[in-house]
Amino acid sequence: MEGPTLTMEDLLGLSKGNVLVFDFPVLRAIELSVNGSHKFTAQVVSTGRKRACLVEMVRPPGQGSTSELPAPGEGGAASA
């Protein structure tokens, strides 16, 4: 596995005010894996004064290819 990693235990242990710092270029896509299997492709985006992770592609279960997420308002999940 390449790049920075975060265990589920560490992820669940995060609390308000915690900061995750990864030595990873902001303009490079992020490959998110679960149990060593690539599941999502995301991009770091700016939301005003904060940063967020925008999921751009989801790998369907049991398939080798990725699919793009529907645009907001096109039947995708609701956003907050």
N, C-alpha and C positions, 0 to 999 in steps of 0.2 A: 504494500500500500504506500502511495506517495503522499507527501505533504503532511501538514499538521493533523493530529488526531485528538479526539476527545472521547473518553469512555462514557457509556450511558450512566454509570455511577456518578462520574464527575458532572455530567450534564444535569442530572436530576438534583445534584447537590448545589447548583448555582442559586444564589439569592440576590435580592435587590442590591445594586451597587457593584456587583462583580463585573470585572472587565476581562474579556478574553483577548489576548494579543497573539496573533499569528504572524510569523515572518513570511507573508504571502502577498504577491502583487495584487493591488486592488483591481486592476483592469483585466486580470485573468479570471476565466470562469472557474467556479468551484465545483468539484465533483464530490457529492455527498454520498457516503456509503453506509449501509447498515449491515452488520455482521459480515463485513468484508465484501459485500456485493454492492456494486454501483446502483444507486436508486434514483438520484436526482442530479441535475445540473443547475447551478444557481449563479447569480451575479451579485456582488456587493453593490448596493445602491444607496443614494442619499435621500433621507426623508427630512429635509430641513436641517436641523442641527444634529441629527442622529443618523446612524448607518443601519441598514437592514440587509437581509438576504432575500433576494427575489428568486423564487424557484421558476426556472424557464422551461425545463424539460423533466418529465417523469418517465422512468423506465417501467413499463407495465409488468406485473408479476408474471414470471415464467417466459418472458420474451426477451430477445437479445437486442431489440431496437428501442429507441426512445421515442416519445411522442411529445409534441409541444402542448402546453397547457392552453385551454381556450382563453380568449381575451375576456377581460371583465365584462359581464353582461351577456356572455355567449354560453351560458349554461355551466360555467365553472363554479367553484366553491365561492361562497360569500367572503368578502374581505372586510376586515375591521377598520 
